[in-house]
Amino acid sequence: MRNPDLDMHRRDPRLRFPKAQFAYPADPRFSYCMHLPPALIESADGVRLLVAMHGSARGAMAYRDAFAEFANRNRYIVLAPLFPVGVLGDSNPDGYKYIAEGAIRYDEVLLGMVADLEQFLGIRFPTFDLFGFSGGAHFAHRFYYLHPDRLSSVAVGAPGGVTLLDDTRDFWMGTRDFAERFGKPVDLVAMRQVRSLLLVGELDTQEFVYPPEFSSHVAGMEALGRNRVERNATLYRNWHEHGLPAERVIVPGIAHEGLRAVPTVETFLEAAIAR
């Protein structure tokens, strides 16, 4: 290895078992897997970071592998966190989607994972690209509201529920109590510096709301739209009303299929690199 930072860590399990899932040292309830492009062996110059956030099925490794060829072409490291179901022992599958669960702040866990990767590789990532589909998109767009200063771009794929920039509704449908809940207000000026993509499959038209027995139930969810296509449109209009530089893509021929949406995200990122 000619990259001195990697050579220094050549006995680290993350190099010996590069396809494995690794516990997050600060809180081993959580873990991540990653893909390191071969070019990183030669030099860390110009290497970017893409965080791929899983959905409810927790397919972290599948998303990592889906982005591997793209990562090799474009000098990207892919970090794919794993936030398990039922971290608090209550079988809750949705906690990470809403950023906070009990005393856990999932945004801070992700930033800690990025810091862990930085220390291991000897590379700083002041900003990174973030993608999430379905449950991962819940997390991704709410992370964007909290930490636009850490993002180069955000790609939000077909979340079932969307948080609007709306001071007439409380979280999670709106942002009226956002600062009180999360300790910082939404920073629209910073958000306008972040490229964003809203994508959804054209066949993702199943109508649903969260029933009252769900912890994520909020009265009036129907106002967001009957299905993910309509909710995607609602969020897109809301972001444009607030001057956010969002693109919208309806992916032809697919329903709620996150891995089939990956090429659309790659096209979005490669266009940004070309610019």
C-alpha positions in Angstrom: 0.0 0.0 0.0 1.3 3.4 -0.9 -1.3 5.5 0.9 0.6 6.0 4.2 -2.6 6.4 6.3 -4.0 3.1 5.1 -0.6 1.4 5.5 -0.4 2.5 9.1 -3.7 0.6 9.7 -3.0 -2.4 7.6 -3.8 -4.8 10.5 -7.1 -3.1 11.2 -10.1 -5.5 10.7 -11.7 -2.9 8.4 -8.9 -3.6 5.9 -8.6 -7.4 6.6 -12.3 -8.0 6.3 -13.5 -5.1 4.1 -17.0 -6.5 3.5 -17.8 -7.1 7.2 -20.2 -5.2 9.4 -18.3 -3.2 12.1 -19.5 -2.1 15.5 -19.5 1.6 16.2 -17.0 1.9 19.1 -18.8 4.7 20.9 -22.1 2.7 21.0 -21.8 -0.9 19.8 -25.6 -1.2 19.5 -25.0 0.4 16.1 -22.7 -0.7 13.3 -21.7 0.2 9.8 -20.2 -1.4 6.7 -18.3 0.4 4.0 -16.8 0.2 0.5 -13.3 1.6 -0.1 -12.4 2.4 -3.8 -9.2 0.8 -5.0 -7.8 4.2 -5.9 -7.7 5.0 -2.2 -4.7 2.6 -1.9 -2.7 5.0 -4.1 -3.9 8.3 -2.8 -6.6 10.0 -0.7 -6.7 13.0 -2.9 -10.1 14.0 -4.1 -11.9 11.1 -2.3 -15.5 11.8 -1.4 -17.9 10.2 1.1 -21.4 8.9 0.3 -23.6 7.8 3.3 -26.2 5.3 2.1 -29.0 5.1 4.7 -31.0 1.8 4.8 -34.8 1.6 4.9 -37.0 -0.4 7.3 -35.6 -3.8 6.0 -32.1 -2.7 7.1 -30.4 -3.6 3.8 -27.2 -1.7 4.6 -24.9 -4.1 2.8 -27.1 -4.3 -0.3 -26.9 -0.5 -0.7 -23.2 -0.5 -0.1 -22.7 -3.1 -2.8 -25.1 -1.3 -5.2 -23.0 1.8 -5.1 -19.6 0.0 -5.3 -19.0 0.3 -9.1 -20.1 4.0 -9.0 -17.8 4.5 -6.0 -14.8 3.0 -7.9 -15.4 5.2 -10.9 -15.8 8.4 -9.0 -13.4 8.0 -6.0 -16.1 7.6 -3.4 -16.1 5.9 -0.1 -19.5 4.4 0.8 -20.5 4.3 4.4 -23.7 2.4 5.2 -24.9 2.6 8.8 -27.0 0.0 10.5 -29.6 1.1 13.0 -31.2 -2.1 14.3 -34.9 -2.7 15.1 -35.8 -2.4 18.8 -32.6 -0.7 20.1 -34.5 0.1 23.3 -35.9 -3.4 23.7 -39.4 -2.4 22.5 -39.4 -3.8 19.0 -39.8 -0.3 17.5 -38.6 -0.4 13.9 -39.0 3.4 13.3 -37.0 5.2 15.9 -34.1 6.3 13.6 -36.5 7.7 11.0 -37.5 10.6 13.4 -33.9 11.3 14.5 -34.5 10.9 18.2 -35.6 7.8 20.2 -35.4 8.1 23.9 -32.0 9.5 24.7 -30.6 8.4 21.3 -29.9 11.0 18.7 -29.4 9.2 15.5 -28.0 12.2 13.7 -25.2 12.3 16.3 -24.6 8.6 15.9 -24.1 9.1 12.2 -21.7 12.0 12.7 -19.8 9.9 15.1 -19.5 7.1 12.5 -18.1 9.6 10.0 -15.6 10.9 12.6 -14.6 7.2 13.3 -14.0 6.7 9.6 -12.1 10.0 9.3 -9.7 8.9 12.1 -9.2 5.5 10.6 -8.5 6.8 7.1 -6.7 10.0 8.0 -9.1 11.9 5.7 -11.4 14.8 6.7 -14.9 15.0 5.3 -16.2 18.4 6.2 -19.2 17.6 4.0 -20.6 14.4 2.5 -23.4 13.2 0.3 -26.4 11.5 1.9 -28.9 9.1 0.3 -31.8 7.4 1.9 -34.8 5.5 0.4 -38.1 4.9 2.2 -37.3 4.7 5.9 -33.8 6.0 5.1 -35.3 8.9 3.3 -37.3 9.8 6.5 -33.9 10.1 8.2 -32.1 11.8 5.3 -34.4 14.8 4.9 -34.7 15.4 8.6 -30.9 15.1 9.0 -30.7 17.8 6.2 -32.9 20.1 8.3 -30.5 19.6 11.3 -27.1 19.6 9.6 -27.1 21.3 6.2 -23.5 22.5 7.0 -22.3 18.9 6.8 -23.9 18.0 3.5 -22.7 18.4 -0.1 -26.0 16.9 -1.3 -29.0 15.0 -0.1 -31.1 12.5 -2.1 -34.5 11.6 -0.6 -36.2 8.6 -2.0 -39.9 8.0 -1.4 -40.4 8.4 2.3 -43.8 7.4 3.6 -44.1 10.6 5.7 -42.5 13.9 4.9 -41.7 16.8 7.2 -42.6 20.1 5.7 -40.9 23.4 6.5 -44.1 24.6 8.2 -44.3 26.7 11.4 -48.1 25.9 11.7 -47.5 22.2 12.5 -45.4 20.4 15.1 -42.9 17.8 14.2 -43.0 15.4 12.4 -45.4 16.9 9.9 -44.0 20.4 10.4 -41.2 22.4 12.1 -43.1 24.6 14.6 -41.4 23.0 17.6 -38.2 22.0 15.8 -35.8 24.1 17.8 -37.4 23.1 21.1 -37.3 19.4 20.2 -33.8 19.3 18.7 -31.9 22.2 20.2 -31.4 24.2 17.0 -33.6 25.9 14.5 -33.9 25.1 10.8 -31.2 27.1 8.9 -32.7 27.9 5.5 -29.7 29.9 4.4 -27.4 26.9 4.9 -30.0 24.5 3.4 -30.0 26.6 0.2 -26.3 25.7 -0.3 -27.0 22.0 -0.5 -28.0 20.2 -3.7 -31.1 18.1 -3.2 -32.9 15.4 -5.1 -36.4 14.1 -4.5 -37.1 10.9 -6.2 -40.0 8.4 -6.3 -41.0 5.5 -8.5 -43.9 6.3 -10.9 -45.7 3.1 -9.7 -45.3 3.9 -6.0 -49.0 4.7 -5.7 -50.2 2.5 -2.8 -52.5 4.7 -0.6 -51.8 4.5 3.1 -51.7 6.4 6.4 -50.2 5.4 9.7 -53.0 3.9 11.9 -53.5 5.3 15.4 -51.7 2.3 17.1 -48.5 3.3 15.4 -46.1 5.5 17.4 -45.6 7.6 14.2 -49.4 8.3 13.8 -50.2 11.9 13.4 -53.7 13.2 12.7 -54.1 14.9 9.3 -51.4 13.0 7.5 -53.8 12.7 4.5 -53.0 16.4 3.8 -49.5 15.4 2.7 -50.9 13.3 -0.2 -52.5 9.9 -0.6 -49.4 8.0 -1.5 -45.6 8.4 -1.9 -45.8 10.0 -5.3 -48.1 12.7 -4.0 -46.1 13.2 -0.8 -43.0 13.6 -3.0 -44.7 16.4 -4.9 -45.9 18.0 -1.7 -42.4 18.1 -0.3 -41.0 19.4 -3.6 -43.4 22.3 -3.7 -42.7 23.1 0.0 -38.9 23.2 -0.6 -39.3 25.3 -3.7 -41.5 27.8 -1.8 -38.6 28.1 0.7 -36.0 28.7 -2.1 -34.3 25.3 -1.8 -32.5 24.1 -4.9 -34.3 20.8 -5.2 -34.6 18.5 -8.3 -37.4 16.1 -8.7 -37.3 12.8 -10.6 -40.2 10.3 -11.0 -38.4 7.1 -11.9 -40.3 5.3 -14.7 -41.3 1.7 -14.4 -40.6 1.1 -10.7 -42.7 1.0 -7.6 -41.2 1.1 -4.0 -37.9 -0.4 -5.0 -34.9 1.3 -3.5 -32.1 -0.6 -5.2 -33.6 0.1 -8.6 -33.5 3.8 -7.7 -29.8 3.8 -7.2 -28.9 4.6 -10.8 -31.0 7.8 -10.5 -29.0 8.8 -7.5 -25.7 8.0 -9.3 -26.7 10.2 -12.2 -27.5 13.1 -9.8 -24.1 12.8 -8.1 -22.1 12.4 -11.3 -23.8 15.5 -12.8 -22.7 17.4 -9.6 -19.1 16.1 -10.0 -19.1 17.2 -13.7 -20.1 20.7 -12.7 
